[in-house]
Amino acid sequence: MTGGDRPGVRASAAAVATSAGMLGLWDPAAFRRVVDHDSWERELLEDEDVSRHIRASSFVPVNIGVDGAFGLLVRVGVQGRPAELSRREAGRLAVSSSPYLFVSTGLACLSGIEDVSAEPDDAVLGVPVEPGEHAVTVHMIDWEAEPGSRDGSGLPVADALPDFVVLINPVGSAEGPWRSSVETFERPGQ
């Protein structure tokens, strides 16, 4: 059960890879000028570039600092029926981000930062999100701590929890302040 069984709440899952140490949730309309490697570098190469897109509410970082493929579950809520962690996910929660503001034009894409572009390809998970302002929180799940999460070969079982659950909810009248850091999670001592 993904938690998408609540009326109006939708969930999508995929394995998403990065070779740049960062995944991201992004609105393709905000990156229509990213059409090749040079234009990508102008828009997203440096942390200050990424920060600009975070402040513009068009990019939410899942900044993990390591390369690899990660299981992600994106859950989208609606007004009056917010997307939430399932009881099982909450029981294995490692850390959560503060909410980021994300402005959707109808589609949220999730991929490695290197796959952000005007034309999302097959490496990108596309999730319909109502146009408007949304609060996005990123939750890191310690799925390996759950007994039975791996098979006899050490691989994740089919119903293993994901590495990350990303919750997207419409903004209510009294939400914020919004996280604007390239670092998704607070580090001890910050």
Accessible surface in RSA format (square Angstrom, percent):
REM  Atomic radii and reference values for relative SASA: ProtOr
REM  Chains: A
REM  Algorithm: Lee & Richards
REM  Probe-radius: 1.40
REM  Slices: 20
REM RES _ NUM      All-atoms   Total-Side   Main-Chain    Non-polar    All polar
REM                ABS   REL    ABS   REL    ABS   REL    ABS   REL    ABS   REL
RES MET A   1   189.87  98.3 115.34  76.3  74.53 177.5 104.99  89.3  84.89 112.5
RES THR A   2    64.52  45.9  60.18  61.0   4.34  10.3  50.03  67.2  14.49  21.9
RES GLY A   3    11.67  14.4   0.00   N/A  11.67  14.4  10.66  29.2   1.01   2.3
RES GLY A   4    20.68  25.5   0.00   N/A  20.68  25.5   5.60  15.4  15.08  33.8
RES ASP A   5    98.18  68.8  61.97  61.7  36.21  85.6  44.20 104.0  53.98  53.8
RES ARG A   6    84.08  35.3  79.51  40.5   4.56  10.9  37.74  51.6  46.33  28.1
RES PRO A   7    94.94  69.2  83.30  75.9  11.65  42.3  94.94  78.4   0.00   0.0
RES GLY A   8    41.60  51.3   0.00   N/A  41.60  51.3  26.18  71.9  15.42  34.5
RES VAL A   9     6.88   4.5   0.19   0.2   6.70  16.1   0.19   0.2   6.70  18.2
RES ARG A  10    93.10  39.1  88.94  45.3   4.16   9.9  69.30  94.7  23.80  14.4
RES ALA A  11    35.85  33.0   2.91   4.5  32.94  74.9   3.96   5.6  31.89  84.5
RES SER A  12    34.01  28.7  26.98  36.0   7.03  16.2  12.95  27.6  21.06  29.5
RES ALA A  13    71.31  65.6  42.13  65.0  29.17  66.4  42.35  59.6  28.95  76.7
RES ALA A  14    35.41  32.6  19.60  30.2  15.81  36.0  33.67  47.4   1.74   4.6
RES ALA A  15    83.89  77.1  52.02  80.3  31.86  72.5  52.62  74.1  31.27  82.8
RES VAL A  16     2.10   1.4   1.52   1.4   0.58   1.4   2.10   1.8   0.00   0.0
RES ALA A  17    58.07  53.4  49.18  75.9   8.89  20.2  49.25  69.4   8.82  23.4
RES THR A  18     6.00   4.3   0.00   0.0   6.00  14.3   1.94   2.6   4.05   6.1
RES SER A  19    86.85  73.4  66.39  88.6  20.46  47.1  42.66  90.8  44.20  61.9
RES ALA A  20    57.00  52.4  23.40  36.1  33.60  76.4  34.00  47.9  22.99  60.9
RES GLY A  21     7.06   8.7   0.00   N/A   7.06   8.7   6.68  18.3   0.38   0.8
RES MET A  22    15.70   8.1  15.70  10.4   0.00   0.0  15.70  13.3   0.00   0.0
RES LEU A  23     0.00   0.0   0.00   0.0   0.00   0.0   0.00   0.0   0.00   0.0
RES GLY A  24     0.01   0.0   0.00   N/A   0.01   0.0   0.01   0.0   0.00   0.0
RES LEU A  25     0.36   0.2   0.36   0.3   0.00   0.0   0.36   0.3   0.00   0.0
RES TRP A  26     0.00   0.0   0.00   0.0   0.00   0.0   0.00   0.0   0.00   0.0
RES ASP A  27     2.23   1.6   2.23   2.2   0.00   0.0   2.23   5.2   0.00   0.0
RES PRO A  28    20.27  14.8  18.13  16.5   2.15   7.8  18.82  15.5   1.45   9.0
RES ALA A  29    36.34  33.4  26.86  41.5   9.48  21.6  35.19  49.6   1.16   3.1
RES ALA A  30    43.07  39.6  16.42  25.3  26.64  60.6  27.15  38.2  15.92  42.2
RES PHE A  31     1.51   0.8   0.00   0.0   1.51   3.9   1.51   0.9   0.00   0.0
RES ARG A  32   170.32  71.5 158.08  80.6  12.23  29.1  61.12  83.5 109.20  66.2
RES ARG A  33   167.07  70.1 157.27  80.2   9.81  23.3  74.32 101.6  92.75  56.2
RES VAL A  34     3.10   2.0   2.68   2.4   0.42   1.0   2.68   2.3   0.42   1.1
RES VAL A  35   110.06  72.4  73.83  66.8  36.23  87.3  81.61  70.9  28.46  77.2
RES ASP A  36    81.53  57.1  65.44  65.1  16.09  38.0  42.59 100.2  38.94  38.8
RES HIS A  37   122.63  67.0 111.28  77.3  11.35  29.0  85.34  88.0  37.29  43.4
RES ASP A  38    89.48  62.7  86.24  85.8   3.24   7.7  16.86  39.7  72.62  72.4
RES SER A  39     4.66   3.9   4.42   5.9   0.24   0.5   4.53   9.6   0.13   0.2
RES TRP A  40    33.22  13.3  33.22  16.1   0.00   0.0  33.22  17.7   0.00   0.0
RES GLU A  41    61.87  35.5  57.11  43.2   4.76  11.3   6.51  12.6  55.36  45.2
RES ARG A  42   162.00  68.0 141.99  72.4  20.02  47.7  76.40 104.4  85.60  51.9
RES GLU A  43    19.63  11.3  19.63  14.9   0.00   0.0   3.12   6.0  16.51  13.5
RES LEU A  44     2.40   1.3   0.00   0.0   2.40   6.0   0.00   0.0   2.40   6.5
RES LEU A  45    94.54  52.6  71.72  51.3  22.82  57.4  71.72  50.4  22.82  61.4
RES GLU A  46    85.47  49.1  84.06  63.6   1.41   3.3  23.87  46.2  61.60  50.3
RES ASP A  47    88.47  62.0  84.29  83.9   4.19   9.9  23.42  55.1  65.05  64.9
RES GLU A  48   119.06  68.4 110.42  83.5   8.64  20.6  60.55 117.1  58.51  47.8
RES ASP A  49    23.53  16.5  23.40  23.3   0.14   0.3   0.14   0.3  23.40  23.3
RES VAL A  50     2.95   1.9   2.95   2.7   0.00   0.0   2.95   2.6   0.00   0.0
RES SER A  51    21.63  18.3  21.63  28.9   0.00   0.0   7.43  15.8  14.20  19.9
RES ARG A  52    95.18  40.0  93.66  47.7   1.52   3.6  57.76  78.9  37.42  22.7
RES HIS A  53    11.53   6.3  11.53   8.0   0.00   0.0   7.78   8.0   3.74   4.4
RES ILE A  54     7.98   4.5   2.07   1.5   5.91  14.2   2.07   1.5   5.91  16.0
RES ARG A  55   155.27  65.2 124.13  63.3  31.14  74.1  62.11  84.9  93.16  56.5
RES ALA A  56    67.07  61.7  37.24  57.5  29.84  67.9  49.34  69.5  17.73  47.0
RES SER A  57    10.05   8.5   9.84  13.1   0.21   0.5   1.53   3.3   8.52  11.9
RES SER A  58     9.15   7.7   9.07  12.1   0.07   0.2   8.55  18.2   0.60   0.8
RES PHE A  59     0.45   0.2   0.00   0.0   0.45   1.2   0.00   0.0   0.45   1.3
RES VAL A  60     0.20   0.1   0.20   0.2   0.00   0.0   0.20   0.2   0.00   0.0
RES PRO A  61     0.00   0.0   0.00   0.0   0.00   0.0   0.00   0.0   0.00   0.0
RES VAL A  62     0.25   0.2   0.25   0.2   0.00   0.0   0.25   0.2   0.00   0.0
RES ASN A  63    26.35  18.2  16.70  16.1   9.65  23.2   0.01   0.0  26.34  25.5
RES ILE A  64    32.70  18.6   5.94   4.4  26.76  64.5  11.62   8.4  21.08  57.2
RES GLY A  65    60.41  74.5   0.00   N/A  60.41  74.5  31.34  86.0  29.07  65.1
RES VAL A  66    85.30  56.1  80.49  72.9   4.81  11.6  85.30  74.1   0.00   0.0
RES ASP A  67    90.30  63.3  66.23  65.9  24.08  56.9  24.68  58.1  65.62  65.4
RES GLY A  68    29.89  36.9   0.00   N/A  29.89  36.9  29.45  80.8   0.43   1.0
RES ALA A  69    73.42  67.5  44.10  68.1  29.33  66.7  44.43  62.6  29.00  76.8
RES PHE A  70    30.29  15.2  28.78  17.8   1.51   3.9  30.18  18.3   0.11   0.3
RES GLY A  71    24.61  30.3   0.00   N/A  24.61  30.3  20.06  55.0   4.55  10.2
RES LEU A  72     1.42   0.8   0.00   0.0   1.42   3.6   0.00   0.0   1.42   3.8
RES LEU A  73     7.16   4.0   7.16   5.1   0.00   0.0   7.16   5.0   0.00   0.0
RES VAL A  74     0.06   0.0   0.00   0.0   0.06   0.1   0.00   0.0   0.06   0.2
RES ARG A  75     0.92   0.4   0.92   0.5   0.00   0.0   0.92   1.3   0.00   0.0
RES VAL A  76     3.33   2.2   3.33   3.0   0.00   0.0   3.33   2.9   0.00   0.0
RES GLY A  77     3.01   3.7   0.00   N/A   3.01   3.7   0.00   0.0   3.01   6.7
RES VAL A  78    39.02  25.7  36.95  33.4   2.07   5.0  37.66  32.7   1.36   3.7
RES GLN A  79   128.49  71.8 108.41  79.2  20.07  47.8  63.38 134.9  65.10  49.4
RES GLY A  80    70.40  86.8   0.00   N/A  70.40  86.8  40.24 110.4  30.16  67.5
RES ARG A  81   107.24  45.0 107.24  54.7   0.00   0.0  12.91  17.6  94.33  57.2
RES PRO A  82    56.41  41.1  55.95  51.0   0.46   1.7  56.41  46.6   0.00   0.0
RES ALA A  83     3.50   3.2   0.00   0.0   3.50   8.0   0.15   0.2   3.35   8.9
RES GLU A  84    91.27  52.4  85.04  64.3   6.23  14.8  27.79  53.8  63.48  51.8
RES LEU A  85    38.24  21.3  16.89  12.1  21.35  53.7  16.90  11.9  21.34  57.4
RES SER A  86    27.12  22.9  17.48  23.3   9.64  22.2  25.00  53.2   2.12   3.0
RES ARG A  87   220.88  92.7 203.27 103.6  17.60  41.9  87.46 119.5 133.42  80.9
RES ARG A  88    95.55  40.1  82.10  41.9  13.45  32.0  60.05  82.1  35.50  21.5
RES GLU A  89     3.82   2.2   3.82   2.9   0.00   0.0   0.16   0.3   3.66   3.0
RES ALA A  90    54.28  49.9  38.42  59.3  15.86  36.1  38.55  54.3  15.73  41.7
RES GLY A  91    57.73  71.2   0.00   N/A  57.73  71.2  34.64  95.1  23.09  51.7
RES ARG A  92    76.19  32.0  71.52  36.5   4.66  11.1   9.02  12.3  67.17  40.7
RES LEU A  93    69.40  38.7  42.81  30.6  26.60  66.9  42.81  30.1  26.60  71.6
RES ALA A  94    59.70  54.9  21.75  33.6  37.95  86.3  29.27  41.2  30.43  80.6
RES VAL A  95    51.93  34.2  45.60  41.3   6.33  15.3  51.93  45.1   0.00   0.0
RES SER A  96    46.05  38.9  24.44  32.6  21.61  49.8  22.57  48.1  23.48  32.9
RES SER A  97     8.18   6.9   0.00   0.0   8.18  18.8   1.36   2.9   6.82   9.5
RES SER A  98    54.69  46.2  44.62  59.5  10.07  23.2  20.05  42.7  34.64  48.5
RES PRO A  99    45.02  32.8  45.02  41.0   0.00   0.0  45.02  37.2   0.00   0.0
RES TYR A 100     0.95   0.4   0.95   0.5   0.00   0.0   0.95   0.7   0.00   0.0
RES LEU A 101    32.18  17.9  28.79  20.6   3.39   8.5  28.79  20.2   3.39   9.1
RES PHE A 102     0.00   0.0   0.00   0.0   0.00   0.0   0.00   0.0   0.00   0.0
RES VAL A 103    58.37  38.4  54.65  49.5   3.72   9.0  54.65  47.5   3.72  10.1
RES SER A 104     3.00   2.5   0.00   0.0   3.00   6.9   0.00   0.0   3.00   4.2
RES THR A 105    87.80  62.4  60.56  61.4  27.24  64.9  55.83  75.0  31.97  48.3
RES GLY A 106    26.65  32.9   0.00   N/A  26.65  32.9  15.36  42.1  11.29  25.3
RES LEU A 107    63.61  35.4  63.01  45.1   0.60   1.5  63.01  44.3   0.60   1.6
RES ALA A 108     0.12   0.1   0.00   0.0   0.12   0.3   0.00   0.0   0.12   0.3
RES CYS A 109     0.37   0.3   0.37   0.4   0.00   0.0   0.00   0.0   0.37   0.4
RES LEU A 110     0.17   0.1   0.13   0.1   0.05   0.1   0.13   0.1   0.05   0.1
RES SER A 111     0.02   0.0   0.00   0.0   0.02   0.1   0.00   0.0   0.02   0.0
RES GLY A 112     0.18   0.2   0.00   N/A   0.18   0.2   0.00   0.0   0.18   0.4
RES ILE A 113     8.75   5.0   8.75   6.5   0.00   0.0   8.75   6.3   0.00   0.0
RES GLU A 114    63.67  36.6  42.99  32.5  20.69  49.3  37.06  71.7  26.61  21.7
RES ASP A 115    38.48  27.0  29.94  29.8   8.54  20.2   5.34  12.6  33.14  33.1
RES VAL A 116     2.20   1.4   0.00   0.0   2.20   5.3   0.00   0.0   2.20   6.0
RES SER A 117    26.22  22.2  26.22  35.0   0.00   0.0  21.09  44.9   5.13   7.2
RES ALA A 118    23.87  21.9   9.16  14.1  14.72  33.5   9.29  13.1  14.58  38.6
RES GLU A 119   142.88  82.0 133.31 100.9   9.57  22.8  53.38 103.2  89.50  73.1
RES PRO A 120    53.98  39.3  28.85  26.3  25.14  91.4  28.85  23.8  25.14 156.2
RES ASP A 121    85.89  60.2  70.51  70.2  15.38  36.4  42.20  99.3  43.70  43.6
RES ASP A 122   154.39 108.1 121.45 120.9  32.94  77.9  43.90 103.3 110.49 110.2
RES ALA A 123    56.98  52.4  33.26  51.3  23.72  54.0  46.38  65.3  10.60  28.1
RES VAL A 124    18.89  12.4   1.10   1.0  17.79  42.9   2.13   1.8  16.76  45.4
RES LEU A 125    29.63  16.5  23.98  17.2   5.65  14.2  28.22  19.8   1.41   3.8
RES GLY A 126    37.30  46.0   0.00   N/A  37.30  46.0  11.84  32.5  25.45  57.0
RES VAL A 127     2.49   1.6   2.49   2.3   0.00   0.0   2.49   2.2   0.00   0.0
RES PRO A 128    81.59  59.5  81.58  74.4   0.01   0.0  81.59  67.4   0.00   0.0
RES VAL A 129     2.28   1.5   0.00   0.0   2.28   5.5   0.97   0.8   1.31   3.6
RES GLU A 130   116.67  67.0 112.68  85.2   3.99   9.5  40.53  78.4  76.14  62.2
RES PRO A 131    92.32  67.3  70.45  64.2  21.88  79.5  70.80  58.5  21.53 133.8
RES GLY A 132    30.84  38.0   0.00   N/A  30.84  38.0  29.06  79.7   1.78   4.0
RES GLU A 133    94.17  54.1  82.98  62.8  11.19  26.7  21.01  40.6  73.16  59.7
RES HIS A 134     5.80   3.2   5.80   4.0   0.00   0.0   5.51   5.7   0.29   0.3
RES ALA A 135     9.92   9.1   8.04  12.4   1.88   4.3   8.09  11.4   1.84   4.9
RES VAL A 136     0.00   0.0   0.00   0.0   0.00   0.0   0.00   0.0   0.00   0.0
RES THR A 137    29.07  20.7  28.92  29.3   0.15   0.4  23.39  31.4   5.67   8.6
RES VAL A 138     0.00   0.0   0.00   0.0   0.00   0.0   0.00   0.0   0.00   0.0
RES HIS A 139    17.40   9.5  17.40  12.1   0.00   0.0  17.20  17.7   0.21   0.2
RES MET A 140    61.28  31.7  61.28  40.6   0.00   0.0  32.65  27.8  28.63  37.9
RES ILE A 141     5.77   3.3   0.00   0.0   5.77  13.9   0.00   0.0   5.77  15.6
RES ASP A 142    67.00  46.9  61.40  61.1   5.61  13.3  18.34  43.2  48.67  48.5
RES TRP A 143    26.23  10.5  26.03  12.6   0.20   0.5  20.99  11.2   5.24   8.5
RES GLU A 144    97.61  56.0  76.82  58.1  20.79  49.5  18.80  36.4  78.80  64.3
RES ALA A 145    51.61  47.5  24.36  37.6  27.25  62.0  36.40  51.3  15.21  40.3
RES GLU A 146    29.45  16.9  27.47  20.8   1.97   4.7  11.56  22.4  17.88  14.6
RES PRO A 147   114.31  83.3  85.63  78.1  28.68 104.2  98.03  80.9  16.28 101.2
RES GLY A 148    61.35  75.7   0.00   N/A  61.35  75.7  37.46 102.8  23.88  53.5
RES SER A 149     6.34   5.4   3.53   4.7   2.81   6.5   1.92   4.1   4.42   6.2
RES ARG A 150   100.70  42.3  81.58  41.6  19.12  45.5  36.58  50.0  64.12  38.9
RES ASP A 151    63.27  44.3  48.39  48.2  14.88  35.2  31.26  73.6  32.01  31.9
RES GLY A 152    92.83 114.5   0.00   N/A  92.83 114.5  46.98 128.9  45.85 102.7
RES SER A 153    93.45  79.0  55.58  74.2  37.87  87.2  27.51  58.6  65.93  92.4
RES GLY A 154    31.11  38.4   0.00   N/A  31.11  38.4  24.93  68.4   6.17  13.8
RES LEU A 155   110.90  61.8 110.90  79.3   0.00   0.0 110.90  77.9   0.00   0.0
RES PRO A 156    69.65  50.8  53.13  48.4  16.52  60.1  53.13  43.9  16.52 102.7
RES VAL A 157    42.28  27.8  32.70  29.6   9.58  23.1  37.42  32.5   4.86  13.2
RES ALA A 158   119.31 109.7  68.49 105.7  50.81 115.6  82.27 115.9  37.04  98.1
RES ASP A 159    99.78  69.9  89.32  88.9  10.47  24.7  44.11 103.8  55.68  55.5
RES ALA A 160    24.24  22.3   4.78   7.4  19.46  44.3   5.05   7.1  19.19  50.8
RES LEU A 161    14.14   7.9   6.98   5.0   7.15  18.0   7.94   5.6   6.19  16.7
RES PRO A 162    24.97  18.2  18.44  16.8   6.54  23.8  24.79  20.5   0.18   1.1
RES ASP A 163    34.49  24.2  33.58  33.4   0.91   2.1   4.32  10.2  30.16  30.1
RES PHE A 164     5.33   2.7   5.33   3.3   0.00   0.0   5.33   3.2   0.00   0.0
RES VAL A 165     0.00   0.0   0.00   0.0   0.00   0.0   0.00   0.0   0.00   0.0
RES VAL A 166     0.19   0.1   0.19   0.2   0.00   0.0   0.19   0.2   0.00   0.0
RES LEU A 167    11.48   6.4  11.04   7.9   0.43   1.1  11.04   7.8   0.43   1.2
RES ILE A 168     0.03   0.0   0.00   0.0   0.03   0.1   0.00   0.0   0.03   0.1
RES ASN A 169    26.49  18.3  26.48  25.6   0.02   0.0  11.10  26.7  15.40  14.9
RES PRO A 170    28.11  20.5  23.00  21.0   5.11  18.6  23.00  19.0   5.11  31.7
RES VAL A 171    32.72  21.5  16.42  14.9  16.31  39.3  16.42  14.3  16.31  44.2
RES GLY A 172    27.26  33.6   0.00   N/A  27.26  33.6  22.61  62.0   4.65  10.4
RES SER A 173   130.18 110.0  78.77 105.1  51.40 118.4  59.01 125.7  71.17  99.7
RES ALA A 174    97.05  89.2  61.29  94.6  35.76  81.3  70.99 100.0  26.06  69.0
RES GLU A 175    84.13  48.3  55.57  42.0  28.55  68.0  27.05  52.3  57.08  46.6
RES GLY A 176    34.34  42.4   0.00   N/A  34.34  42.4   6.18  17.0  28.16  63.1
RES PRO A 177   129.51  94.4 112.35 102.4  17.16  62.4 121.86 100.6   7.65  47.6
RES TRP A 178    71.81  28.8  48.82  23.6  22.99  54.0  34.67  18.5  37.13  60.2
RES ARG A 179    30.34  12.7  18.59   9.5  11.76  28.0  11.53  15.8  18.82  11.4
RES SER A 180    61.55  52.0  51.85  69.2   9.69  22.3  15.14  32.2  46.40  65.0
RES SER A 181    40.98  34.6  31.15  41.6   9.83  22.6  27.54  58.6  13.44  18.8
RES VAL A 182    14.83   9.8  11.66  10.6   3.17   7.6  11.66  10.1   3.17   8.6
RES GLU A 183    54.35  31.2  54.34  41.1   0.01   0.0  20.93  40.5  33.42  27.3
RES THR A 184     0.49   0.3   0.00   0.0   0.49   1.2   0.00   0.0   0.49   0.7
RES PHE A 185    22.97  11.5  18.50  11.5   4.47  11.6  18.62  11.3   4.35  12.4
RES GLU A 186    96.16  55.2  80.69  61.0  15.47  36.8  53.07 102.6  43.09  35.2
RES ARG A 187   138.55  58.2 134.33  68.5   4.22  10.0  45.53  62.2  93.01  56.4
RES PRO A 188   140.03 102.1 106.14  96.8  33.89 123.2 119.21  98.4  20.82 129.4
RES GLY A 189    92.10 113.6   0.00   N/A  92.10 113.6  44.43 121.9  47.67 106.8
RES GLN A 190   129.81  72.6  60.00  43.8  69.82 166.2  58.25 124.0  71.56  54.3
END  Absolute sums over single chains surface
CHAIN  1 A     9439.5       6881.1       2558.4       5213.3       4226.2
END  Absolute sums over all chains
TOTAL          9439.5       6881.1       2558.4       5213.3       4226.2
